[in-house]
Amino acid sequence: MRNLRPLALAAAVLASAGSANAASLDIDATRCLLKARHVIQLGSPVFGVLGQVFVDRADRVTKGQVVAKLDTSVEEAQVALDKHRASVTATIEAVRADMRWNQRELERRRKLAGNMFSKANDIDEIQSKIEQDQISIRKAEDDLQVAKLEFHRSSAQLEAKILKSPLDGYVTELKLGAGEFVYEQTPIMTIAQVDPLQIELVLPSSQFGKIANGGAAMVHLSVPVDREFPVAVDMVDRVIDPASGTFRVRLLLPNPDAAIPAGVRCAVRLATTEATPDADAADAPGGS
Protein backbone atom coordinates (compact mmCIF):
# COMPACT_ATOMS: atom_id res chain seq x y z
CA MET A 1 0.00 0.00 0.00
CA ARG A 2 2.91 2.39 0.62
CA ASN A 3 3.68 2.35 -3.14
CA LEU A 4 0.25 3.58 -4.26
CA ARG A 5 0.95 7.27 -3.65
CA PRO A 6 4.26 7.33 -5.57
CA LEU A 7 2.61 5.49 -8.44
CA ALA A 8 -0.25 7.98 -8.57
CA LEU A 9 2.15 10.91 -8.54
CA ALA A 10 4.62 9.45 -11.05
CA ALA A 11 3.24 11.24 -14.09
CA ALA A 12 3.06 14.58 -12.30
CA VAL A 13 6.60 14.33 -10.98
CA LEU A 14 8.05 13.36 -14.33
CA ALA A 15 6.07 16.05 -16.11
CA SER A 16 7.86 18.65 -14.00
CA ALA A 17 11.28 17.24 -14.88
CA GLY A 18 12.27 20.47 -16.58
CA SER A 19 12.00 22.60 -13.42
CA ALA A 20 14.99 24.02 -11.58
CA ASN A 21 15.31 21.21 -9.07
CA ALA A 22 14.02 18.22 -11.05
CA ALA A 23 15.35 16.19 -13.97
CA SER A 24 14.86 12.84 -15.58
CA LEU A 25 17.26 9.98 -16.16
CA ASP A 26 16.67 7.64 -19.11
CA ILE A 27 17.77 4.02 -18.71
CA ASP A 28 18.77 2.11 -21.84
CA ALA A 29 16.30 -0.64 -22.68
CA THR A 30 19.10 -3.17 -23.06
CA ARG A 31 19.84 -2.83 -19.32
CA CYS A 32 16.26 -3.04 -18.07
CA LEU A 33 14.40 -6.32 -17.60
CA LEU A 34 11.06 -6.98 -15.93
CA LYS A 35 11.44 -9.84 -13.45
CA ALA A 36 9.30 -11.81 -11.03
CA ARG A 37 9.41 -10.40 -7.48
CA HIS A 38 10.46 -13.74 -6.01
CA VAL A 39 11.37 -17.08 -7.61
CA ILE A 40 11.25 -20.03 -5.19
CA GLN A 41 12.80 -23.45 -5.76
CA LEU A 42 10.37 -25.46 -3.62
CA GLY A 43 11.93 -28.51 -2.02
CA SER A 44 11.30 -30.86 0.88
CA PRO A 45 12.90 -30.75 4.35
CA VAL A 46 12.95 -34.57 4.38
CA PHE A 47 13.71 -37.21 1.79
CA GLY A 48 11.34 -39.84 0.47
CA VAL A 49 9.26 -40.90 -2.52
CA LEU A 50 7.11 -38.18 -4.06
CA GLY A 51 3.55 -39.39 -3.64
CA GLN A 52 1.41 -36.77 -5.39
CA VAL A 53 1.78 -33.47 -7.22
CA PHE A 54 -1.42 -31.41 -7.12
CA VAL A 55 -0.47 -28.62 -9.55
CA ASP A 56 0.75 -28.30 -13.11
CA ARG A 57 2.96 -25.83 -14.90
CA ALA A 58 1.37 -22.36 -15.26
CA ASP A 59 -1.12 -23.07 -12.43
CA ARG A 60 -1.81 -20.23 -10.03
CA VAL A 61 -1.10 -21.06 -6.38
CA THR A 62 -1.79 -19.22 -3.15
CA LYS A 63 0.28 -18.98 0.00
CA GLY A 64 -0.27 -22.07 2.16
CA GLN A 65 -1.81 -24.14 -0.64
CA VAL A 66 -0.80 -27.81 -0.67
CA VAL A 67 1.02 -28.36 -3.96
CA ALA A 68 2.62 -31.79 -3.42
CA LYS A 69 3.19 -34.48 -0.81
CA LEU A 70 5.62 -37.29 -0.28
CA ASP A 71 4.44 -40.81 0.47
CA THR A 72 2.98 -40.51 3.99
CA SER A 73 1.49 -43.96 4.60
CA VAL A 74 3.91 -44.77 7.44
CA GLU A 75 3.54 -41.34 9.05
CA GLU A 76 -0.25 -41.46 8.84
CA ALA A 77 -0.31 -44.84 10.59
CA GLN A 78 2.04 -43.54 13.30
CA VAL A 79 -0.11 -40.45 13.83
CA ALA A 80 -3.23 -42.60 14.21
CA LEU A 81 -1.46 -44.82 16.76
CA ASP A 82 -0.05 -41.91 18.76
CA LYS A 83 -3.39 -40.11 18.71
CA HIS A 84 -5.07 -43.18 20.20
CA ARG A 85 -2.41 -43.51 22.90
CA ALA A 86 -2.74 -39.83 23.76
CA SER A 87 -6.48 -40.20 24.33
CA VAL A 88 -6.44 -43.37 26.47
CA THR A 89 -7.07 -42.61 30.16
CA ALA A 90 -8.14 -46.09 31.27
CA THR A 91 -4.96 -46.69 33.30
CA ILE A 92 -5.43 -43.48 35.30
CA GLU A 93 -9.11 -44.21 35.89
CA ALA A 94 -8.35 -47.78 37.08
CA VAL A 95 -5.69 -46.64 39.55
CA ARG A 96 -7.95 -43.88 40.87
CA ALA A 97 -10.76 -46.39 41.39
CA ASP A 98 -8.36 -48.71 43.26
CA MET A 99 -7.17 -45.81 45.43
CA ARG A 100 -10.76 -44.84 46.31
CA TRP A 101 -11.44 -48.43 47.43
CA ASN A 102 -8.27 -48.45 49.56
CA GLN A 103 -9.24 -45.12 51.13
CA ARG A 104 -12.64 -46.54 52.11
CA GLU A 105 -10.92 -49.67 53.43
CA LEU A 106 -8.57 -47.49 55.51
CA GLU A 107 -11.55 -45.74 57.11
CA ARG A 108 -13.11 -49.11 58.00
CA ARG A 109 -9.84 -50.39 59.49
CA ARG A 110 -9.47 -47.29 61.61
CA LYS A 111 -12.99 -47.71 62.98
CA LEU A 112 -12.28 -51.36 63.74
CA ALA A 113 -8.99 -50.37 65.40
CA GLY A 114 -10.98 -48.25 67.86
CA ASN A 115 -12.91 -51.39 68.82
CA MET A 116 -9.73 -53.50 69.01
CA PHE A 117 -10.81 -55.59 65.99
CA SER A 118 -8.06 -54.34 63.60
CA LYS A 119 -4.30 -54.56 63.93
CA ALA A 120 -1.92 -51.63 63.42
CA ASN A 121 -0.11 -53.59 60.69
CA ASP A 122 -3.36 -53.80 58.70
CA ILE A 123 -3.73 -50.00 58.78
CA ASP A 124 -0.09 -49.50 57.71
CA GLU A 125 -0.59 -51.91 54.84
CA ILE A 126 -3.63 -50.02 53.54
CA GLN A 127 -1.81 -46.66 53.87
CA SER A 128 1.10 -48.05 51.84
CA LYS A 129 -1.32 -49.19 49.13
CA ILE A 130 -2.80 -45.70 48.95
CA GLU A 131 0.67 -44.16 48.61
CA GLN A 132 1.48 -46.65 45.85
CA ASP A 133 -1.76 -45.72 44.10
CA GLN A 134 -0.80 -42.02 44.23
CA ILE A 135 2.57 -42.82 42.68
CA SER A 136 0.89 -44.95 40.01
CA ILE A 137 -1.47 -42.08 39.14
CA ARG A 138 1.43 -39.66 38.72
CA LYS A 139 3.25 -42.17 36.52
CA ALA A 140 0.15 -42.78 34.40
CA GLU A 141 -0.34 -39.01 33.98
CA ASP A 142 3.30 -38.66 32.95
CA ASP A 143 2.89 -41.49 30.45
CA LEU A 144 -0.21 -39.80 29.03
CA GLN A 145 1.69 -36.52 28.66
CA VAL A 146 4.52 -38.34 26.87
CA ALA A 147 1.96 -39.94 24.56
CA LYS A 148 0.57 -36.50 23.71
CA LEU A 149 4.07 -35.21 22.95
CA GLU A 150 4.73 -38.22 20.73
CA PHE A 151 1.48 -37.45 18.91
CA HIS A 152 2.64 -33.87 18.29
CA ARG A 153 6.00 -35.15 17.06
CA SER A 154 4.52 -37.66 14.65
CA SER A 155 2.07 -35.01 13.41
CA ALA A 156 5.01 -32.69 12.71
CA GLN A 157 6.81 -35.48 10.84
CA LEU A 158 3.67 -36.01 8.75
CA GLU A 159 3.34 -32.26 8.12
CA ALA A 160 6.96 -32.10 6.91
CA LYS A 161 6.05 -34.38 4.02
CA ILE A 162 3.16 -32.16 2.91
CA LEU A 163 4.54 -29.35 0.77
CA LYS A 164 2.84 -25.95 0.66
CA SER A 165 3.45 -22.89 -1.43
CA PRO A 166 5.25 -20.18 0.57
CA LEU A 167 3.78 -17.36 -1.54
CA ASP A 168 1.12 -16.33 -4.05
CA GLY A 169 2.33 -16.93 -7.57
CA TYR A 170 2.49 -19.28 -10.54
CA VAL A 171 4.19 -22.61 -11.09
CA THR A 172 6.81 -22.06 -13.76
CA GLU A 173 8.47 -25.47 -13.77
CA LEU A 174 7.90 -29.01 -12.46
CA LYS A 175 11.18 -30.79 -11.86
CA LEU A 176 9.92 -34.07 -10.35
CA GLY A 177 6.83 -36.23 -10.73
CA ALA A 178 4.98 -38.74 -8.58
CA GLY A 179 7.05 -41.83 -7.86
CA GLU A 180 10.43 -40.11 -8.09
CA PHE A 181 12.74 -40.00 -5.10
CA VAL A 182 13.17 -36.65 -3.37
CA TYR A 183 16.43 -35.79 -1.67
CA GLU A 184 16.71 -32.95 0.82
CA GLN A 185 18.56 -30.80 -1.74
CA THR A 186 16.28 -31.65 -4.68
CA PRO A 187 13.82 -28.93 -5.81
CA ILE A 188 10.43 -30.28 -6.80
CA MET A 189 9.05 -27.22 -8.57
CA THR A 190 9.66 -23.54 -9.23
CA ILE A 191 7.11 -20.93 -8.12
CA ALA A 192 7.33 -17.29 -9.20
CA GLN A 193 5.59 -14.34 -7.57
CA VAL A 194 4.50 -11.96 -10.33
CA ASP A 195 2.57 -9.42 -8.27
CA PRO A 196 4.33 -7.12 -8.04
CA LEU A 197 6.94 -7.40 -10.78
CA GLN A 198 10.33 -5.83 -10.22
CA ILE A 199 13.01 -4.02 -12.21
CA GLU A 200 16.57 -3.80 -10.95
CA LEU A 201 18.70 -1.01 -12.37
CA VAL A 202 22.47 -0.61 -12.11
CA LEU A 203 23.27 3.11 -12.04
CA PRO A 204 26.56 5.00 -12.01
CA SER A 205 27.70 6.44 -8.69
CA SER A 206 27.24 9.95 -10.10
CA GLN A 207 23.47 9.43 -9.68
CA PHE A 208 23.73 8.42 -6.02
CA GLY A 209 21.67 10.69 -3.78
CA LYS A 210 19.42 11.84 -6.62
CA ILE A 211 17.01 8.89 -6.29
CA ALA A 212 15.10 8.12 -3.09
CA ASN A 213 12.82 5.35 -1.87
CA GLY A 214 9.26 6.03 -2.91
CA GLY A 215 10.39 8.13 -5.84
CA ALA A 216 8.46 8.09 -9.11
CA ALA A 217 9.43 6.65 -12.47
CA MET A 218 7.88 5.62 -15.76
CA VAL A 219 8.64 2.34 -17.46
CA HIS A 220 7.95 1.49 -21.09
CA LEU A 221 7.60 -2.23 -21.74
CA SER A 222 8.55 -3.67 -25.09
CA VAL A 223 6.46 -6.16 -27.08
CA PRO A 224 4.22 -7.97 -26.47
CA VAL A 225 3.05 -5.35 -23.95
CA ASP A 226 4.25 -2.13 -25.67
CA ARG A 227 2.83 0.19 -23.03
CA GLU A 228 4.05 2.67 -20.43
CA PHE A 229 3.31 2.36 -16.72
CA PRO A 230 4.08 4.41 -13.59
CA VAL A 231 6.29 2.58 -11.10
CA ALA A 232 7.75 3.40 -7.69
CA VAL A 233 11.28 3.15 -6.33
CA ASP A 234 11.23 0.42 -3.70
CA MET A 235 14.91 0.22 -2.75
CA VAL A 236 18.12 2.16 -3.27
CA ASP A 237 21.43 0.51 -2.31
CA ARG A 238 23.28 2.33 0.44
CA VAL A 239 26.64 0.91 -0.66
CA ILE A 240 28.38 1.69 -3.96
CA ASP A 241 30.30 -1.15 -5.58
CA PRO A 242 33.92 0.11 -5.60
CA ALA A 243 34.97 -2.15 -8.49
CA SER A 244 32.36 -0.90 -10.95
CA GLY A 245 31.42 2.43 -9.38
CA THR A 246 27.73 1.55 -9.51
CA PHE A 247 24.78 0.99 -7.20
CA ARG A 248 21.43 -0.76 -7.59
CA VAL A 249 17.89 0.58 -7.60
CA ARG A 250 14.78 -1.59 -7.46
CA LEU A 251 11.41 -0.57 -8.93
CA LEU A 252 8.08 -2.32 -8.35
CA LEU A 253 5.23 -2.61 -10.86
CA PRO A 254 1.85 -3.81 -9.48
CA ASN A 255 0.46 -6.74 -11.47
CA PRO A 256 -2.65 -7.95 -9.60
CA ASP A 257 -4.21 -9.75 -12.57
CA ALA A 258 -0.91 -11.21 -13.81
CA ALA A 259 -1.67 -9.57 -17.16
CA ILE A 260 1.93 -8.46 -17.60
CA PRO A 261 4.43 -11.30 -18.14
CA ALA A 262 7.84 -11.32 -16.52
CA GLY A 263 10.86 -11.39 -18.81
CA VAL A 264 9.86 -8.37 -20.91
CA ARG A 265 12.59 -5.84 -21.73
CA CYS A 266 11.92 -2.25 -20.82
CA ALA A 267 13.10 1.33 -20.75
CA VAL A 268 12.86 3.49 -17.63
CA ARG A 269 12.66 7.23 -17.06
CA LEU A 270 13.49 8.08 -13.45
CA ALA A 271 12.62 11.32 -11.70
CA THR A 272 15.83 12.65 -10.12
CA THR A 273 16.60 15.67 -8.02
CA GLU A 274 19.39 18.00 -9.09
CA ALA A 275 21.05 19.57 -6.07
CA THR A 276 21.65 23.34 -6.24
CA PRO A 277 25.05 24.88 -5.34
CA ASP A 278 23.57 26.50 -2.22
CA ALA A 279 22.12 23.16 -1.15
CA ASP A 280 25.47 21.46 -1.76
CA ALA A 281 27.22 24.01 0.43
CA ALA A 282 24.66 23.61 3.19
CA ASP A 283 24.94 19.80 3.09
CA ALA A 284 28.73 19.77 3.06
CA PRO A 285 30.50 18.88 6.35
CA GLY A 286 31.03 22.03 8.35
CA GLY A 287 28.56 23.99 6.17
CA SER A 288 26.30 26.57 7.78
C-alpha positions, 0 to 999 in steps of 0.5 A, spaced: 500 500 500 505 504 501 507 504 493 500 507 491 501 514 492 508 514 488 505 510 483 499 515 482 504 521 482 509 518 477 506 522 471 506 529 475 513 528 478 516 526 471 512 532 467 515 537 472 522 534 470 524 540 466 523 545 473 529 548 476 530 542 481 528 536 477 530 532 472 529 525 468 534 519 467 533 515 461 535 508 462 537 504 456 532 498 454 538 493 453 539 494 461 532 493 463 528 487 464 522 486 468 522 480 473 518 476 477 518 479 485 520 472 487 522 465 484 522 459 489 525 453 488 520 449 492 523 442 495 522 438 501 525 438 508 525 430 508 527 425 503 522 420 500 518 418 494 514 423 491 507 421 492 502 426 489 503 433 485 497 437 485 499 442 480 501 443 473 505 448 470 502 455 469 497 453 475 496 459 479 497 457 487 496 461 493 500 462 499 499 455 504 496 451 498 498 444 498 502 443 492 505 436 493 506 431 498 511 425 499 508 418 500 505 418 507 502 412 509 507 410 514 507 417 518 499 417 517 499 410 521 504 412 526 499 419 527 493 414 528 497 410 533 499 416 537 493 419 537 489 413 540 495 412 545 494 420 547 487 419 548 487 413 552 485 414 560 483 407 562 490 406 566 489 413 570 481 411 571 483 404 574 488 406 579 484 412 581 478 407 582 483 402 586 485 408 590 478 410 592 477 403 594 483 403 599 481 409 602 474 406 604 478 400 606 482 405 611 476 408 614 473 401 615 480 399 618 481 405 623 474 404 625 475 397 627 482 399 630 478 403 635 474 397 637 480 393 638 478 388 631 483 391 627 491 390 627 496 396 626 499 392 621 493 392 617 492 399 617 499 401 615 498 396 609 492 399 607 496 406 607 502 403 603 497 401 598 494 408 597 501 411 597 502 406 591 496 408 588 498 415 588 505 414 585 501 410 580 497 415 578 502 420 577 506 415 573 500 414 568 499 421 567 506 422 565 505 417 560 499 420 558 503 426 557 509 423 553 503 420 549 501 427 547 508 429 545 509 423 541 502 425 537 505 432 536 512 429 534 509 424 529 504 429 526 510 434 525 513 429 521 507 427 517 506 435 516 513 435 513 512 431 508 506 435 505 509 441 501 505 448 501 506 454 497 510 459 501 507 465 496 502 467 491 504 466 484 504 461 478 508 454 477 513 455 472 516 449 472 515 441 475 522 438 476 519 431 479 513 427 478 509 422 482 514 416 484 520 419 483 525 420 489 526 426 493 532 428 496 533 434 501 537 438 496 532 436 490 527 442 488 520 439 486 518 445 482 519 452 481 514 458 483 514 465 481 511 471 484 508 476 479 505 481 483 508 485 483 513 485 478 520 488 479 526 491 475 533 492 478 537 497 475 544 498 475 546 506 475 553 510 475 555 512 482 554 519 479 546 518 480 547 516 487 543 521 492 538 523 486 534 517 487 530 516 493 525 510 496 518 512 494 520 516 488 516 516 481 518 513 475 515 511 468 517 504 465 515 502 457 515 495 456 517 492 449 512 487 445 508 484 447 506 489 452 508 495 448 505 500 453 508 505 459 506 504 466 508 508 472 512 505 477 515 506 484 522 506 487 522 500 492 529 500 494 536 504 493 542 501 495 546 504 500 553 501 498 556 503 492 560 497 488 567 500 488 569 495 483 564 498 478 562 504 481 555 503 480 549 501 485 542 498 484 535 501 484 529 496 485 522 498 482 516 495 483 510 494 478 503 492 481 500 486 477 494 484 480 491 480 474 498 477 472 496 480 465 503 483 464 508 477 463 515 477 466 521 477 462 519 483 458 525 488 456 523 495 458 526 502 458 525 506 464 525 514 465 526 516 473 525 522 476 531 525 479 533 531 483 538 536 481 542 539 487 543 546 487 550 549 489 547 552 495 544 546 497 550 542 496 554 548 500 549 547 506 549 539 506 557 539 506 561 537 512 562 544 516 557 547 512 552 553 515 
